[in-house]
Amino acid sequence: MKIALGVTGGIAAYKSAEIVRLLQDRGIRVQVIMTRAAQEFVRPLTFAALSGEKVITSMFASDEEHAPNIDSAIEHIAVAQSIDALVVAPATADILAHFAQGIATDFLTTLYLATTAPVVVAPAMNVNMWNHPATQANLEILRKRGVKIVEPDTGYLACGMTGAGRLADNKAIVAAVLETLGASQDLSGETVLITAGPTREKIDPVRYLTNRSSGRMGYALAEATLRRGARVLLVSGPTALTPPGAAEVTPVESAEEMRRAVLKLLPQASIVIKAAAVADYRPKATAEQKLKRKGPMTLELEATPDILQEIARKRSAQIVVGFAAETENVLENARQKLLAKNLDAIVVNDVSREGVGFDSDRNAVTIITRDEVVEIPETTKQEVAQRVLDQVVKLRQQRKATVKV
């Protein structure tokens, strides 16, 4: 998920740096667009370093003096089509007027007209400017168009006056952005332990047993959980993925390493989601030296520890959700695991299907709880993650209602 953050000219521009960080903590990419006036207060390099993205400072970039870059001439269209929301914080009276009247004089105002993504603005200005009928009329126009206004706070202003016009608290701005993106904070206050990726079971110093898991499902769950306000403890097997910035990551390799990491973190967690594809077997003995090819070879295997079952046995009041990859009798096998391992829910997918599950950005699953069966047709793993979390929230509410009774 990606947003464009417009930063306009005002003393509050420095606060936008923390907004970048807070959004990144929720797994959201941020590309900053600065007006000319904003650059008088904060240097673009600050936002480039924080966001890891190009900071756009003008409508037309130049490779050489008097030689405009043709690609930059339509960059506002490319950005407009790539973002999930446009956020402006701080938003000056001038930018509000441009937005309301549809006047496009720079990159940010042109982007506003070009995007169909939702727009959030957080005004900041002198109290008299805020109260001026022109500003209030422009705000009313924007509200009617569906622009979300994060009302400024009241207090002592940089100009020395006291009143409305101070930029809203950064956390309030981020909460408004997340709400606009459909990322409710219904997991706020929870600590969610998520496992992801495959494990590797060593045969010798250069070979190992593993599976086709890419880790994408677990990482999608971690990102979605962060956006919904939770603290995330991510125990990850080897993957090529970059974890969400705010996740507390414990890298592991083998099933036994994952077991130790999970049991160590378990007391901190209120919710456990075991999305990792843990190897069921490992070599009974690991060779200290590389095995030489000498014709047929028999490899003796032994079962790895059943981490999910051990979690369910040792948990206190945690909600525990397991994942199962099946190729036959999918629902029957998943329901047996749900009951045998004393889980609150199990997410099962048929990995024999082409194009979903392992090594894919898409998935189709069934979520089974003690009370219901929820079918999730083929969709993105990000959407599957949201639907799984919807069920987690439902289970949590049921648990709390039972405790109250």
Secondary structure, DSSP 4 states (H G I P E B T S, - for coil): -EEEEEE-SSGGGGGHHHHHHHHHHTT-EEEEEE-TTGGGTS-HHHHHHHHSSPPB--SS-EEETTEE-GGGGGHHHHHHHH-SEEEEEEE-HHHHHHHHHT---SHHHHHHHH--S-EEEEE---HHHHHSHHHHHHHHHHHHTTPEE-PPEEEE-TTS-EEEEEPPPHHHHHHHHHHHTT---TTTT-EEEEEESB--EEEETTEEE--S--SHHHHHHHHHHHHTT-EEEEEE-S-SPPPPTTSEEEE--SHHHHHHHHHHHGGG-SEEEE--B--SEEESS--SSPPPP-S-----EEEPP-HHHHHHHH-SS-EEEEEEEESSSHHHHHHHHHHHTT-SEEEEEETTSTTSSTTSSEEEEEEEESS-EEEEEEEEHHHHHHHHHHHHHHHHHHHHHHHH-
